[in-house]
Amino acid sequence: MVAGRVRAVSPVVAAMILILVAVVGGLMVWMFMGQFMRPRTIASLSVSGVTAVIPPDGSELSINLMVKNDGNVPLNVTVVEFGYEGATYNVTLNRLLSAGATTTLGFTLKPGDFGATSFVEGKTLRVTVYYRDPQGNEYSKTTYATIQIG
């Protein structure tokens, strides 16, 4: 080797290295930003129009509720749980709601389902709807209704 002479990388090799670094850097930025640009999965359910009606003798309770999928993925309504006077009663369902779909659920319950002798006007009924998204995550929505004579 001759003294004072420094060897450098060939301009062609240097250009190829710069292009490779730019491509790898661009791919990394694209992958990172792609995480934020994907549409998010929204699992949201609303419960409305809950009515709880009994006959004058309180021998049965008729419940109607409207359930709407407010999200952007299909949801599976799995269980509806009713709470009355400290007791609970569950109804197992398998109702699939597509995104934006609405359905009305109707139930007729007996006082014995809660260990009671009759339903009483003015008492509060708790209604909890359990549902799952396509990934299997479970959610719930709770609402309340006042029992009325109908």
Backbone as CSV, one residue per row, in Angstrom:
resi,resn,N_x,N_y,N_z,CA_x,CA_y,CA_z,C_x,C_y,C_z
1,MET,0.833,-1.162,0.000,0.000,0.000,0.000,0.877,1.223,0.000
2,VAL,0.476,2.198,-0.763,1.247,3.424,-0.905,0.895,4.336,0.260
3,ALA,1.905,4.960,0.840,1.677,5.835,1.986,0.870,7.057,1.581
4,GLY,-0.142,7.452,2.450,-0.936,8.635,2.224,-2.140,8.412,1.318
5,ARG,-2.235,7.273,0.783,-3.369,7.003,-0.091,-4.469,6.280,0.700
6,VAL,-5.682,6.835,0.682,-6.819,6.235,1.398,-7.756,5.612,0.374
7,ARG,-8.137,4.395,0.651,-9.041,3.715,-0.274,-10.485,3.999,0.128
8,ALA,-11.369,4.194,-0.817,-12.770,4.514,-0.559,-13.666,3.469,-1.210
9,VAL,-14.936,3.564,-0.873,-15.912,2.666,-1.464,-16.223,3.168,-2.872
10,SER,-16.399,2.248,-3.747,-16.721,2.589,-5.139,-18.021,3.394,-5.178
11,PRO,-18.128,4.406,-6.046,-19.362,5.189,-6.151,-20.584,4.333,-6.486
12,VAL,-20.414,3.296,-7.223,-21.527,2.416,-7.571,-22.012,1.674,-6.324
13,VAL,-21.086,1.145,-5.534,-21.446,0.426,-4.305,-22.085,1.402,-3.315
14,ALA,-21.570,2.610,-3.199,-22.115,3.620,-2.293,-23.553,3.963,-2.688
15,ALA,-23.816,4.103,-3.969,-25.163,4.410,-4.441,-26.123,3.270,-4.118
16,MET,-25.666,2.033,-4.290,-26.509,0.874,-3.985,-26.825,0.811,-2.492
17,ILE,-25.843,1.118,-1.646,-26.078,1.118,-0.195,-27.085,2.204,0.178
18,LEU,-26.960,3.393,-0.407,-27.905,4.477,-0.127,-29.323,4.108,-0.560
19,ILE,-29.450,3.490,-1.716,-30.777,3.071,-2.192,-31.365,2.032,-1.248
20,LEU,-30.565,1.063,-0.816,-31.021,0.019,0.098,-31.481,0.613,1.426
21,VAL,-30.716,1.558,1.989,-31.089,2.205,3.244,-32.395,2.980,3.078
22,ALA,-32.562,3.677,1.958,-33.778,4.441,1.714,-34.994,3.521,1.591
23,VAL,-34.847,2.398,0.902,-35.959,1.459,0.741,-36.338,0.853,2.085
24,VAL,-35.361,0.400,2.864,-35.636,-0.190,4.183,-36.285,0.848,5.096
25,GLY,-35.780,2.075,5.095,-36.360,3.139,5.914,-37.794,3.447,5.499
26,GLY,-38.050,3.495,4.221,-39.404,3.749,3.723,-40.366,2.637,4.117
27,LEU,-39.918,1.388,4.022,-40.759,0.265,4.437,-41.079,0.323,5.924
28,MET,-40.112,0.699,6.735,-40.343,0.795,8.177,-41.371,1.886,8.487
29,VAL,-41.272,3.024,7.855,-42.233,4.108,8.068,-43.614,3.677,7.587
30,TRP,-43.701,3.033,6.433,-44.973,2.581,5.898,-45.649,1.574,6.833
31,MET,-44.881,0.623,7.373,-45.443,-0.367,8.293,-45.906,0.293,9.588
32,PHE,-45.147,1.233,10.111,-45.508,1.923,11.338,-46.782,2.737,11.144
33,MET,-46.871,3.474,10.073,-48.050,4.304,9.810,-49.264,3.445,9.452
34,GLY,-49.050,2.291,8.884,-50.146,1.405,8.532,-50.939,0.935,9.737
35,GLN,-50.294,0.860,10.892,-50.994,0.463,12.117,-52.053,1.484,12.489
36,PHE,-51.815,2.754,12.203,-52.745,3.807,12.569,-53.805,4.049,11.501
37,MET,-53.564,3.578,10.304,-54.484,3.840,9.210,-55.543,2.749,9.049
38,ARG,-55.356,1.600,9.682,-56.332,0.523,9.562,-57.638,0.921,10.241
39,PRO,-58.762,0.492,9.696,-60.022,0.763,10.385,-60.067,-0.014,11.703
40,ARG,-60.522,0.651,12.741,-60.598,0.011,14.049,-61.846,-0.852,14.143
41,THR,-61.730,-1.904,14.923,-62.873,-2.757,15.208,-63.648,-2.114,16.347
42,ILE,-64.922,-1.848,16.104,-65.757,-1.240,17.132,-66.883,-2.209,17.454
43,ALA,-66.888,-2.687,18.700,-67.943,-3.565,19.193,-68.789,-2.745,20.159
44,SER,-69.964,-2.337,19.711,-70.825,-1.481,20.532,-72.276,-1.900,20.353
45,LEU,-72.958,-2.032,21.464,-74.349,-2.456,21.453,-75.153,-1.474,22.288
46,SER,-76.337,-1.103,21.819,-77.207,-0.251,22.628,-78.504,-0.998,22.918
47,VAL,-79.027,-0.760,24.117,-80.274,-1.380,24.552,-81.247,-0.249,24.854
48,SER,-82.425,-0.284,24.240,-83.392,0.792,24.450,-84.801,0.222,24.430
49,GLY,-85.766,1.076,24.733,-87.168,0.682,24.657,-87.526,-0.466,25.568
50,VAL,-86.913,-0.540,26.745,-87.186,-1.651,27.658,-88.531,-1.431,28.338
51,THR,-89.425,-2.406,28.213,-90.702,-2.362,28.908,-90.827,-3.610,29.782
52,ALA,-91.370,-3.424,30.975,-91.607,-4.523,31.905,-93.041,-4.388,32.395
53,VAL,-93.929,-5.266,31.916,-95.359,-5.133,32.168,-95.874,-6.392,32.857
54,ILE,-96.718,-6.173,33.882,-97.343,-7.290,34.601,-98.857,-7.136,34.547
55,PRO,-99.598,-8.261,34.682,-101.049,-8.155,34.854,-101.338,-7.708,36.293
56,PRO,-102.556,-7.312,36.596,-102.865,-6.826,37.947,-102.510,-7.803,39.074
57,ASP,-102.557,-9.104,38.801,-102.226,-10.060,39.877,-100.729,-10.336,39.995
58,GLY,-99.891,-9.776,39.092,-98.437,-9.936,39.175,-97.944,-11.341,38.911
59,SER,-98.741,-12.130,38.175,-98.423,-13.543,37.974,-97.356,-13.812,36.921
60,GLU,-97.063,-12.833,36.075,-96.004,-12.994,35.086,-95.487,-11.617,34.693
61,LEU,-94.299,-11.617,34.124,-93.655,-10.363,33.727,-93.304,-10.463,32.246
62,SER,-93.866,-9.562,31.444,-93.556,-9.523,30.014,-92.539,-8.416,29.775
63,ILE,-91.415,-8.792,29.177,-90.311,-7.854,28.960,-90.019,-7.777,27.470
64,ASN,-89.898,-6.572,26.965,-89.475,-6.338,25.584,-88.327,-5.346,25.616
65,LEU,-87.337,-5.576,24.791,-86.227,-4.634,24.684,-85.701,-4.628,23.265
66,MET,-85.247,-3.447,22.836,-84.688,-3.287,21.499,-83.163,-3.252,21.625
67,VAL,-82.514,-4.079,20.832,-81.055,-4.187,20.856,-80.529,-3.795,19.489
68,LYS,-79.558,-2.867,19.468,-78.978,-2.406,18.200,-77.463,-2.555,18.239
69,ASN,-76.907,-3.099,17.157,-75.461,-3.194,17.001,-74.972,-1.867,16.425
70,ASP,-74.349,-1.039,17.282,-73.842,0.267,16.856,-72.414,0.195,16.329
71,GLY,-71.819,-0.991,16.335,-70.426,-1.137,15.915,-70.281,-1.419,14.433
72,ASN,-69.043,-1.804,14.055,-68.772,-2.095,12.646,-68.398,-3.558,12.412
73,VAL,-68.675,-4.408,13.404,-68.443,-5.851,13.272,-69.693,-6.590,13.752
74,PRO,-69.923,-7.823,13.292,-71.066,-8.574,13.795,-70.880,-8.898,15.278
75,LEU,-71.975,-8.911,16.019,-71.943,-9.223,17.443,-72.895,-10.373,17.728
76,ASN,-72.525,-11.204,18.687,-73.349,-12.337,19.077,-73.886,-12.079,20.478
77,VAL,-75.207,-11.891,20.597,-75.837,-11.726,21.905,-75.929,-13.115,22.517
78,THR,-75.243,-13.317,23.650,-75.121,-14.652,24.221,-76.039,-14.903,25.409
79,VAL,-76.215,-13.901,26.284,-77.014,-14.082,27.496,-77.734,-12.778,27.808
80,VAL,-78.975,-12.903,28.282,-79.687,-11.768,28.861,-79.955,-12.139,30.311
81,GLU,-79.459,-11.287,31.218,-79.610,-11.545,32.647,-80.598,-10.536,33.232
82,PHE,-81.562,-11.044,33.992,-82.562,-10.201,34.640,-82.319,-10.230,36.138
83,GLY,-82.402,-9.077,36.758,-82.257,-8.982,38.208,-83.503,-8.372,38.810
84,TYR,-84.044,-9.061,39.852,-85.260,-8.582,40.511,-85.163,-8.918,41.989
85,GLU,-85.269,-7.905,42.816,-85.275,-8.087,44.279,-84.085,-8.927,44.766
86,GLY,-82.896,-8.676,44.222,-81.678,-9.354,44.669,-81.418,-10.710,44.037
87,ALA,-82.364,-11.216,43.255,-82.184,-12.506,42.586,-81.956,-12.264,41.096
88,THR,-81.301,-13.228,40.445,-81.057,-13.106,39.005,-81.608,-14.325,38.278
89,TYR,-81.922,-14.103,37.007,-82.382,-15.170,36.132,-81.753,-14.942,34.771
90,ASN,-81.118,-15.965,34.204,-80.415,-15.850,32.920,-81.152,-16.593,31.819
91,VAL,-81.174,-15.972,30.640,-81.688,-16.614,29.441,-80.538,-16.672,28.446
92,THR,-80.175,-17.875,28.029,-79.077,-18.061,27.084,-79.613,-17.930,25.657
93,LEU,-78.919,-17.103,24.884,-79.291,-16.876,23.487,-78.082,-17.145,22.596
94,ASN,-78.312,-17.142,21.330,-77.238,-17.168,20.346,-77.727,-16.348,19.158
95,ARG,-77.908,-15.053,19.386,-78.503,-14.164,18.385,-77.405,-13.336,17.742
96,LEU,-77.150,-13.571,16.463,-76.116,-12.844,15.736,-76.715,-11.573,15.131
97,LEU,-76.057,-10.433,15.416,-76.493,-9.145,14.868,-75.395,-8.604,13.971
98,SER,-75.710,-8.391,12.712,-74.716,-7.787,11.820,-74.567,-6.312,12.171
99,ALA,-73.502,-5.694,11.688,-73.233,-4.280,11.989,-74.422,-3.426,11.558
100,GLY,-74.916,-2.597,12.464,-76.032,-1.707,12.182,-77.408,-2.330,12.346
101,ALA,-77.479,-3.630,12.612,-78.771,-4.318,12.708,-79.447,-4.050,14.057
102,THR,-80.776,-4.105,14.037,-81.585,-3.932,15.240,-82.536,-5.111,15.361
103,THR,-82.771,-5.569,16.586,-83.735,-6.635,16.826,-84.469,-6.354,18.127
104,THR,-85.669,-6.887,18.235,-86.437,-6.776,19.467,-86.458,-8.139,20.135
105,LEU,-86.128,-8.162,21.410,-86.135,-9.397,22.185,-87.320,-9.353,23.145
106,GLY,-88.062,-10.443,23.235,-89.205,-10.526,24.132,-89.085,-11.727,25.049
107,PHE,-89.448,-11.536,26.303,-89.356,-12.596,27.302,-90.592,-12.550,28.192
108,THR,-91.017,-13.712,28.674,-92.071,-13.800,29.684,-91.498,-14.602,30.840
109,LEU,-91.452,-13.975,32.007,-90.870,-14.610,33.184,-91.934,-14.806,34.251
110,LYS,-91.729,-15.811,35.084,-92.621,-16.119,36.195,-91.945,-15.693,37.502
111,PRO,-92.741,-15.351,38.524,-92.141,-14.957,39.804,-91.226,-16.033,40.385
112,GLY,-91.571,-17.294,40.151,-90.752,-18.401,40.661,-89.344,-18.407,40.087
113,ASP,-89.129,-17.796,38.915,-87.787,-17.707,38.337,-86.848,-16.924,39.247
114,PHE,-87.431,-16.074,40.095,-86.643,-15.248,41.019,-86.873,-15.648,42.474
115,GLY,-87.602,-16.717,42.702,-87.905,-17.142,44.063,-88.926,-16.242,44.743
116,ALA,-89.762,-15.579,43.945,-90.784,-14.677,44.487,-92.165,-15.293,44.278
117,THR,-93.162,-14.704,44.953,-94.529,-15.190,44.781,-95.282,-14.390,43.724
118,SER,-94.901,-13.122,43.539,-95.518,-12.300,42.499,-94.614,-11.122,42.194
119,PHE,-94.848,-10.495,41.061,-94.140,-9.263,40.708,-94.949,-8.082,41.241
120,VAL,-94.243,-7.006,41.604,-94.898,-5.855,42.207,-94.672,-4.623,41.339
121,GLU,-95.761,-3.903,41.065,-95.676,-2.670,40.286,-94.773,-1.663,41.011
122,GLY,-93.966,-0.943,40.221,-93.085,0.088,40.776,-91.699,-0.407,41.148
123,LYS,-91.509,-1.725,41.228,-90.185,-2.278,41.520,-89.297,-2.154,40.281
124,THR,-88.000,-2.212,40.502,-87.039,-2.047,39.411,-86.541,-3.400,38.922
125,LEU,-86.456,-3.528,37.615,-85.910,-4.717,36.967,-84.595,-4.324,36.305
126,ARG,-83.541,-5.075,36.598,-82.243,-4.850,35.951,-82.121,-5.815,34.780
127,VAL,-81.704,-5.295,33.626,-81.529,-6.113,32.422,-80.095,-5.925,31.931
128,THR,-79.329,-7.007,31.890,-77.954,-6.964,31.397,-77.849,-7.873,30.177
129,VAL,-77.380,-7.301,29.081,-77.208,-8.048,27.836,-75.714,-8.309,27.658
130,TYR,-75.341,-9.569,27.541,-73.945,-9.964,27.313,-73.780,-10.290,25.838
131,TYR,-72.686,-9.831,25.254,-72.445,-10.076,23.839,-70.952,-10.231,23.574
132,ARG,-70.634,-10.836,22.412,-69.243,-11.095,22.015,-68.988,-10.566,20.618
133,ASP,-67.729,-10.128,20.422,-67.304,-9.715,19.086,-66.694,-10.923,18.372
134,PRO,-66.312,-10.808,17.099,-65.778,-11.963,16.357,-64.490,-12.541,16.948
135,GLN,-63.731,-11.739,17.723,-62.509,-12.238,18.342,-62.788,-12.976,19.651
136,GLY,-64.048,-12.993,20.103,-64.404,-13.695,21.331,-64.365,-12.829,22.582
137,ASN,-64.089,-11.539,22.446,-64.108,-10.646,23.600,-65.545,-10.466,24.063
138,GLU,-65.763,-10.540,25.378,-67.116,-10.418,25.912,-67.342,-9.032,26.492
139,TYR,-68.526,-8.498,26.246,-68.934,-7.186,26.726,-70.323,-7.317,27.341
140,SER,-70.741,-6.277,28.060,-72.101,-6.270,28.590,-72.648,-4.853,28.597
141,LYS,-73.966,-4.764,28.549,-74.678,-3.485,28.607,-75.833,-3.681,29.569
142,THR,-75.932,-2.797,30.571,-76.977,-2.905,31.589,-77.919,-1.713,31.507
143,THR,-79.195,-2.001,31.677,-80.211,-0.958,31.730,-81.254,-1.369,32.782
144,TYR,-82.106,-0.441,33.140,-83.109,-0.695,34.167,-84.486,-0.306,33.662
145,ALA,-85.509,-0.979,34.177,-86.894,-0.664,33.824,-87.737,-0.740,35.086
146,THR,-88.730,0.100,35.161,-89.691,0.064,36.257,-90.874,-0.800,35.849
147,ILE,-91.254,-1.732,36.697,-92.355,-2.647,36.396,-93.669,-1.883,36.472
148,GLN,-94.482,-2.070,35.418,-95.768,-1.374,35.335,-96.881,-2.371,35.082
149,ILE,-98.087,-2.008,35.523,-99.252,-2.841,35.219,-99.749,-2.472,33.830
150,GLY,-99.998,-3.504,33.023,-100.407,-3.226,31.648,-101.737,-3.776,31.296
